[in-house]
Amino acid sequence: GLVSKVIGKIAGQVGSIEMETTKPEMVQVCGEKCEEEKYCKFFAMSQGVFTSAGKNYFKCGFFNETSIAAQHPVTNPVSNVVQLSVFHKGDKLLLPEFKGCDVPVGDDLKIAVGCLTQPSPSCLPLLTEDFSTYITPAVSCTFQEFYGSETKVTECLECLANVSEISCDSDSICGEGNAVTNECGNKCPKSPLCLSKIRTSLLCQTGSKPVWNKDGTSGGCLNADLFPKKYLAESPGNGDYKCLD
């Protein structure tokens, strides 16, 4: 996916076109337009829902080398009504591989959190190094602030897991009026230190290795640096699942 919040706009976009046509024709049109635009290095093509006579609604965005993009595999079927494909301008697709936060998602994340208090051999594949680094501190500080009340910890974690406003837009986690304090402020810790750890855990979760299935999509947000230029490491950021406060 393409990241925009890092520099405040859609990174490196140099144009776009949209039309209703067939996929092969749209790929050809977008490729030709990218070749004509000297600053275009690759394009991202989104495909809408099926219309009629084998045609779909398509849109292509054209991007230069300053754009921030990564590729990751998509496993069908998915529930999304929009499919996104990225094509490089040259002979090869030269986008970096998406290396997301290595943590379980969905129901596996709930199981992993439970493993912190009730460990078993089946927990080992879930308790990754990234889980210990980015998720465990948030769970631990929530547990401490609620004086060991598992009921209140569960209420907070379930609230965070069900907030639909949390997205790849980092403001939904880090900005003013964010979903964390707006939707779950009455169920989660209020101390700045613990809130910071909770936000880091959410940036890691939304930035996890993407999982595509019939229930939807988990992860896939670019919330840590994958690129030669360290966009997220520029002051005041450190490039690694931290809000740029």
Phi, psi and omega per residue, in radians:
G1 nan 2.869 -3.134
L2 -1.736 2.444 -3.110
V3 -1.830 2.399 3.115
S4 -2.104 -0.546 -2.988
K5 -1.155 -0.351 -3.102
V6 -1.043 -0.780 -3.095
I7 -2.051 0.201 2.987
G8 1.503 0.059 3.094
K9 -2.716 3.021 3.084
I10 -1.142 2.012 -2.915
A11 -1.152 2.057 2.975
G12 1.278 0.271 -3.121
Q13 -1.287 2.311 -3.101
V14 -2.101 0.203 3.096
G15 2.678 3.005 3.118
S16 -2.802 2.756 3.007
I17 -2.452 2.757 3.092
E18 -2.563 2.544 -3.126
M19 -2.912 2.856 3.061
E20 -1.778 2.047 -3.063
T21 -2.858 -2.922 3.058
T22 -1.582 2.774 -3.105
K23 -1.091 -0.819 3.133
P24 -1.019 -0.678 3.139
E25 -1.188 -0.692 -3.127
M26 -1.159 -0.705 3.092
V27 -1.039 -0.740 -3.132
Q28 -1.153 -0.796 -3.128
V29 -1.081 -0.800 -3.119
C30 -1.134 -0.702 3.105
G31 -1.077 -0.739 3.134
E32 -1.160 -0.733 3.126
K33 -1.116 -0.673 3.133
C34 -1.164 -0.647 3.104
E35 -1.134 -0.628 -3.126
E36 -1.263 -0.545 -3.124
E37 -1.523 1.914 -3.014
K38 -1.128 -0.404 3.139
Y39 -1.576 -0.086 -3.124
C40 -1.401 2.150 3.091
K41 -1.818 -0.500 3.049
F42 -2.824 2.904 3.099
F43 -2.276 2.659 3.069
A44 -1.930 2.190 -3.098
M45 -1.967 2.137 3.074
S46 -1.814 2.445 -3.102
Q47 -2.063 2.148 -3.133
G48 -1.437 -2.960 -3.119
V49 -1.231 2.760 -3.132
F50 -1.081 2.395 3.137
T51 -1.849 -1.523 -3.133
S52 -2.748 2.744 3.061
A53 0.953 0.636 3.086
G54 1.314 0.170 -3.124
K55 -1.828 2.643 3.093
N56 -2.311 2.909 3.039
Y57 -1.557 2.167 -3.108
F58 -2.155 2.667 3.008
K59 -2.467 2.377 3.092
C60 -2.072 2.323 2.997
G61 -1.924 2.406 -3.105
F62 -1.868 2.404 -2.995
F63 -2.332 2.608 3.108
N64 -1.736 -3.023 -3.017
E65 -1.256 -0.177 3.105
T66 -1.463 -0.137 -3.129
S67 -1.208 2.761 -3.108
I68 -1.994 1.980 -3.095
A69 -2.577 2.718 3.093
A70 -2.552 2.741 3.130
Q71 -1.911 2.523 3.021
H72 -2.584 2.667 -3.065
P73 -1.261 2.643 3.088
V74 -2.112 2.223 3.120
T75 -1.857 2.121 3.110
N76 -1.504 2.730 0.014
P77 -1.486 2.681 3.070
V78 -2.146 2.789 -3.078
S79 -1.508 -0.251 -3.064
N80 -1.117 2.547 3.097
V81 -1.614 -0.055 3.092
V82 -2.160 2.302 3.075
Q83 -1.934 2.450 -3.080
L84 -2.117 2.246 3.081
S85 -2.195 2.500 3.126
V86 -2.094 2.251 -3.120
F87 -2.097 2.374 3.063
H88 -1.429 2.669 -3.100
K89 -1.222 -0.590 -3.077
G90 -1.524 -2.666 -3.069
D91 -1.316 -0.456 -3.051
K92 -2.194 2.698 3.023
L93 -1.442 1.863 -2.962
L94 -1.822 0.429 3.084
L95 -1.386 2.568 3.125
P96 -1.184 2.635 3.064
E97 -1.156 2.445 3.120
F98 -1.268 2.064 3.126
K99 -2.000 1.472 -3.063
G100 -1.379 3.059 3.094
C101 -1.116 2.183 -3.018
D102 -1.467 1.362 3.117
V103 -2.378 2.682 3.067
P104 -1.189 2.727 3.137
V105 -2.238 2.909 3.097
G106 1.084 -2.372 -3.122
D107 -1.109 -0.552 3.130
D108 -1.122 -0.563 3.103
L109 -1.164 -0.725 3.105
K110 -1.062 -0.724 3.128
I111 -1.114 -0.737 -3.127
A112 -1.099 -0.705 3.097
V113 -1.102 -0.710 3.092
G114 -1.104 -0.501 3.134
C115 -1.162 -0.337 3.137
L116 -1.182 -0.494 3.141
T117 -1.873 -0.387 3.136
Q118 -2.313 1.288 -3.074
P119 -1.199 2.615 3.076
S120 -2.698 2.865 3.130
P121 -0.987 -0.549 -3.137
S122 -1.204 -0.237 -3.136
C123 -1.349 -0.413 -2.976
L124 -0.936 -0.789 -3.130
P125 -1.140 -0.385 -3.080
L126 -1.534 -0.515 -3.061
L127 -1.523 1.282 -3.102
T128 -1.343 2.997 3.098
E129 -1.104 -0.727 3.117
D130 -1.148 -0.609 3.076
F131 -1.056 -0.788 3.129
S132 -1.133 -0.604 -3.083
T133 -1.367 -0.711 -2.954
Y134 -1.956 -0.462 -3.082
I135 -1.735 -0.821 -3.078
T136 -0.962 -0.774 3.140
P137 -1.027 -0.614 3.131
A138 -1.197 -0.737 3.118
V139 -1.149 -0.730 -3.101
S140 -1.127 -0.788 -3.103
C141 -1.219 -0.586 3.072
T142 -1.121 -0.746 3.109
F143 -1.068 -0.747 -3.118
Q144 -1.191 -0.743 -3.091
E145 -1.210 -0.418 3.095
F146 -1.742 0.335 3.040
Y147 0.908 0.702 3.041
G148 1.387 0.234 3.127
S149 -1.370 1.843 -3.138
E150 -1.124 -0.541 3.128
T151 -1.102 -0.812 -3.125
K152 -1.232 -0.628 3.086
V153 -1.085 -0.775 3.134
T154 -1.095 -0.727 3.132
E155 -1.062 -0.736 3.138
C156 -1.132 -0.865 -3.080
L157 -1.128 -0.680 3.129
E158 -1.194 -0.632 3.095
C159 -1.098 -0.819 -3.136
L160 -1.101 -0.635 -3.108
A161 -1.217 -0.371 -3.038
N162 -1.907 0.173 3.134
V163 -1.406 1.919 -3.074
S164 -1.252 -0.364 -3.089
E165 -1.302 -0.278 3.124
I166 -1.254 2.180 -3.023
S167 -2.577 -2.945 3.078
C168 -1.273 -0.193 3.013
D169 -1.292 1.932 -3.033
S170 -1.072 -0.389 3.103
D171 -1.103 -0.437 3.138
S172 -1.167 -0.319 3.114
I173 -1.950 -0.675 -2.983
C174 -1.887 -0.350 -3.012
G175 -1.413 3.066 3.065
E176 -1.149 2.463 -3.106
G177 1.158 0.519 -3.104
N178 -1.183 2.825 -3.078
A179 -1.152 -0.477 -3.098
V180 -1.102 -0.898 -3.103
T181 -1.466 -0.517 -3.132
N182 -1.250 -0.901 -3.023
E183 -1.500 -0.572 -3.016
C184 -2.117 0.229 -3.089
G185 -1.065 -0.497 -3.136
N186 -1.539 -0.040 -3.104
K187 -2.122 -0.153 -3.093
C188 -2.112 2.872 3.136
P189 -1.001 2.673 -3.090
K190 -1.946 -0.192 -3.104
S191 -1.155 2.441 -3.126
P192 -0.981 -0.660 -3.104
L193 -1.140 -0.795 -3.126
C194 -1.255 -0.640 3.082
L195 -1.063 -0.667 3.100
S196 -1.081 -0.719 3.131
K197 -1.200 -0.639 3.099
I198 -1.139 -0.737 3.126
R199 -1.130 -0.701 3.088
T200 -1.075 -0.726 3.133
S201 -1.102 -0.652 -3.141
L202 -1.255 -0.656 3.074
L203 -1.109 -0.640 3.086
C204 -1.178 -0.788 -3.116
Q205 -1.106 -0.820 3.130
T206 -1.234 -0.384 3.102
G207 -1.714 0.315 -3.123
S208 -1.292 2.941 3.039
K209 -1.013 2.227 -2.994
P210 -1.174 2.472 3.036
V211 -2.087 2.099 3.136
W212 -1.971 2.184 3.074
N213 -2.707 -3.041 -3.071
K214 -1.127 -0.305 3.138
D215 -1.534 -0.170 -3.127
G216 2.302 -2.679 -3.073
T217 -2.214 2.390 3.043
S218 -2.131 2.477 3.091
G219 1.294 -2.834 3.068
G220 1.618 -0.057 3.109
C221 -1.451 2.507 -3.139
L222 -1.543 1.557 -3.085
N223 -1.932 0.192 3.047
A224 -2.614 2.768 -3.049
D225 -1.219 2.360 3.046
L226 -2.214 0.144 -2.842
F227 -2.155 2.783 3.100
P228 -0.995 -0.762 3.057
K229 -1.503 2.186 -3.063
K230 -1.485 1.423 -3.095
Y231 -1.033 -0.803 -3.054
L232 -1.386 -0.233 -3.119
A233 -1.514 -0.112 3.102
E234 -1.178 2.500 -3.099
S235 -0.863 2.299 0.147
P236 -1.714 0.311 -3.067
G237 -1.574 2.787 3.099
N238 -1.957 0.075 3.055
G239 1.411 0.275 -2.997
D240 -2.587 1.467 2.994
Y241 0.919 0.766 3.084
K242 -2.195 2.451 3.017
C243 -1.159 2.462 -3.141
L244 -1.520 1.156 -3.120
D245 -1.434 nan nan
